[in-house]
Amino acid sequence: MQQVSKEKTIALTFDDGPSSLYTPKILDVLRKHHAKATFFVLGSNVEKNPALVKREMAEGHQVGNHSWDHPLLTKRLAKEVAQQIWGTQIAVYQATGHFPAVVRPPYGGVDRQVAEVAGVPIVEWTIDTLDWKAKSGNSVTNAVLANAGQGEIVLMHDIHGKTAASLDKTLRVLKKRGYRFVTVNELLGQELQSGCEYFSSYNHRTVK
């Protein structure tokens, strides 16, 4: 008799939004599949689309901070890093009544100064779909499926049409493989520490 596999969890994350064009489509697909995700938002886009950030949180997703307008923070002065991070913290709070509990620096670029100024845990990823240069939605789906594993964090962007188009198939196949889609905080399942950089449920380190 075939043994039923234990449920596996994976965190889908979407950077650079919200996009008035594609974020609603992604949210619709997530709702259809009863899937939760984490959206790492840019403050400049939150300012343009506050209702979408409110919807993300209202539908049970996590909202994280991805800076104001996507600079490489390791090349900025501490004052500029603070403006990038806290401008977005305030924008999200104004839209939702909550401050983001985690930060994903643009390009994954973090050093001790960035971590200290952020003052909250840093969340990276283990699976990069490279959806920003994908030739088709299938390319995005295949990048996820080829690398999916228990406790992984998947990097996508909710500003690309191919990503939105790929999501339904990605979720359908992963569900058949026994995956449940959770927020970053649920995936990591621990009290996250500021000054630490988290890549998956099994890999984190102190930023030096």
C-alpha distance (Angstrom), angle and dihedral (degrees) to the residues before:
residue distance angle dihedral
M1 . . .
Q2 3.81 . .
Q3 3.78 113.7 .
V4 3.79 115.8 -126.6
S5 3.78 108.9 -120.3
K6 3.78 120.4 -123.2
E7 3.77 117.8 -104.3
K8 3.79 113.8 -90.3
T9 3.79 126.2 -152.6
I10 3.78 129.6 -145.4
A11 3.81 131.8 174.0
L12 3.79 119.5 -134.2
T13 3.80 112.7 -159.6
F14 3.79 130.1 -169.7
D15 3.81 123.0 -159.8
D16 3.80 136.9 -161.8
G17 3.81 100.8 24.3
P18 2.83 169.4 112.7
S19 3.79 94.7 134.4
S20 3.79 117.3 -175.2
L21 3.81 88.6 -146.8
Y22 3.81 105.3 43.8
T23 3.81 109.1 17.9
P24 3.83 93.1 70.7
K25 3.82 90.1 52.2
I26 3.79 91.1 50.5
L27 3.80 91.5 47.7
D28 3.81 90.4 50.6
V29 3.81 91.7 53.4
L30 3.80 92.5 46.4
R31 3.80 90.2 51.4
K32 3.82 91.2 48.5
H33 3.80 89.9 56.6
H34 3.83 96.4 38.2
A35 3.81 86.7 -120.5
K36 3.79 126.7 153.4
A37 3.80 124.2 -149.1
T38 3.79 141.8 172.4
F39 3.79 122.2 -115.0
F40 3.80 117.3 -156.5
V41 3.78 100.9 -158.9
L42 3.79 134.6 -161.7
G43 3.79 113.5 -129.2
S44 3.80 91.0 -135.6
N45 3.81 89.5 59.0
V46 3.79 93.5 42.4
E47 3.79 87.4 57.1
K48 3.82 89.7 54.4
N49 3.82 96.8 41.6
P50 3.82 109.9 27.0
A51 3.81 93.0 150.8
L52 3.80 90.8 61.4
V53 3.80 92.4 54.2
K54 3.78 88.8 48.9
R55 3.80 89.1 51.0
E56 3.81 91.9 49.5
M57 3.76 91.2 56.0
A58 3.80 94.7 39.6
E59 3.80 90.1 56.0
G60 3.79 92.3 54.2
H61 3.77 101.3 -97.7
Q62 3.79 125.1 133.6
V63 3.79 120.5 -116.3
G64 3.79 117.7 -149.2
N65 3.79 132.8 -177.1
H66 3.83 119.9 -103.7
S67 3.84 97.8 172.0
W68 3.79 128.4 -95.2
D69 3.80 102.3 -79.6
H70 3.82 108.2 -5.1
P71 3.83 108.2 -96.1
L72 3.79 123.1 158.8
L73 3.79 96.9 -98.6
T74 3.80 95.3 -160.4
K75 3.82 87.5 68.4
R76 3.81 94.2 52.6
L77 3.79 133.5 86.0
A78 3.79 117.6 -105.1
K79 3.81 90.3 -106.7
E80 3.80 91.1 55.0
V81 3.80 92.1 46.9
A82 3.79 89.0 52.9
Q83 3.80 91.3 51.1
Q84 3.80 91.1 50.0
I85 3.79 94.8 48.1
W86 3.77 101.9 36.6
G87 3.78 95.4 40.9
T88 3.78 86.7 60.6
Q89 3.81 93.5 42.9
I90 3.79 89.0 56.1
A91 3.81 93.9 44.7
V92 3.80 91.5 53.0
Y93 3.79 91.3 45.9
Q94 3.79 91.2 51.6
A95 3.81 90.1 51.0
T96 3.80 98.8 43.0
G97 3.79 111.6 11.3
H98 3.81 90.2 -116.0
F99 3.79 134.3 94.6
P100 3.82 117.5 -133.9
A101 3.80 111.1 -103.3
V102 3.81 95.8 -153.2
V103 3.81 138.7 40.2
R104 3.79 130.4 -148.4
P105 3.81 108.1 -166.1
P106 3.81 115.4 -141.3
Y107 3.82 111.5 -90.5
G108 3.80 87.5 7.5
G109 3.79 86.8 -83.2
V110 3.78 111.4 160.6
D111 3.78 137.1 152.2
R112 3.78 133.3 164.9
Q113 3.80 93.3 -81.3
V114 3.81 93.0 51.7
A115 3.80 92.0 47.0
E116 3.80 92.9 48.1
V117 3.80 94.4 47.3
A118 3.81 92.1 46.0
G119 3.79 90.7 53.9
V120 3.81 92.4 -165.0
P121 3.82 133.4 81.6
I122 3.81 118.6 -72.1
V123 3.82 117.1 -129.3
E124 3.79 121.0 -160.5
W125 3.83 128.8 164.0
T126 3.80 144.5 -114.1
I127 3.82 100.3 -151.7
D128 3.81 118.7 53.0
T129 3.80 109.9 -170.3
L130 3.83 92.3 -169.0
D131 3.80 84.8 -141.6
W132 3.80 91.0 159.7
K133 3.80 89.2 73.6
A134 3.81 100.2 28.8
K135 3.79 116.2 134.3
S136 3.80 93.3 -148.6
G137 3.77 144.0 3.7
N138 3.80 88.7 -103.9
S139 3.80 89.2 60.9
V140 3.80 89.7 58.4
T141 3.80 92.7 46.6
N142 3.79 92.3 47.8
A143 3.81 91.6 50.9
V144 3.80 89.7 56.4
L145 3.79 96.8 42.4
A146 3.80 94.7 47.4
N147 3.79 92.6 55.9
A148 3.80 106.0 27.7
G149 3.78 116.6 130.9
Q150 3.77 141.1 151.0
G151 3.79 112.1 -65.5
E152 3.79 97.4 8.4
I153 3.82 125.1 144.7
V154 3.81 114.9 -140.5
L155 3.81 122.0 -151.2
M156 3.81 118.2 -145.3
H157 3.81 135.6 144.1
D158 3.80 127.5 -124.2
I159 3.81 91.9 -151.2
H160 3.81 96.9 74.6
G161 3.79 126.5 83.4
K162 3.81 93.8 -146.9
T163 3.78 90.3 57.0
A164 3.79 92.0 51.8
A165 3.81 90.9 46.3
S166 3.80 92.8 49.9
L167 3.78 99.1 49.0
D168 3.80 101.1 83.1
K169 3.81 92.8 55.5
T170 3.80 92.2 43.2
L171 3.79 91.7 54.2
R172 3.81 94.4 43.6
V173 3.80 93.5 53.3
L174 3.79 95.3 43.1
K175 3.80 91.2 48.8
K176 3.81 88.8 54.8
R177 3.80 87.7 52.5
G178 3.79 89.8 56.2
Y179 3.78 101.5 -101.1
R180 3.78 127.3 148.5
F181 3.80 117.8 -158.5
V182 3.79 115.2 -131.4
T183 3.78 140.4 168.5
V184 3.78 120.4 -95.2
N185 3.79 91.9 -105.9
E186 3.80 92.1 52.1
L187 3.79 92.3 45.9
L188 3.78 93.9 51.6
G189 3.79 90.3 45.9
Q190 3.77 96.7 -167.5
E191 3.76 140.8 87.9
L192 3.79 100.9 -81.1
Q193 3.78 118.0 -138.4
S194 3.78 127.2 -138.0
G195 3.78 110.6 -121.8
C196 3.81 90.8 38.2
E197 3.80 127.8 107.7
Y198 3.83 116.5 -144.6
F199 3.81 121.9 -158.1
S200 3.82 101.2 167.6
S201 3.78 141.1 -23.9
Y202 3.80 88.8 -76.3
N203 3.81 103.6 37.3
H204 3.78 130.7 61.3
R205 3.78 137.6 134.0
T206 3.77 142.5 -173.0
V207 3.79 112.8 -97.7
K208 3.81 110.1 -117.9
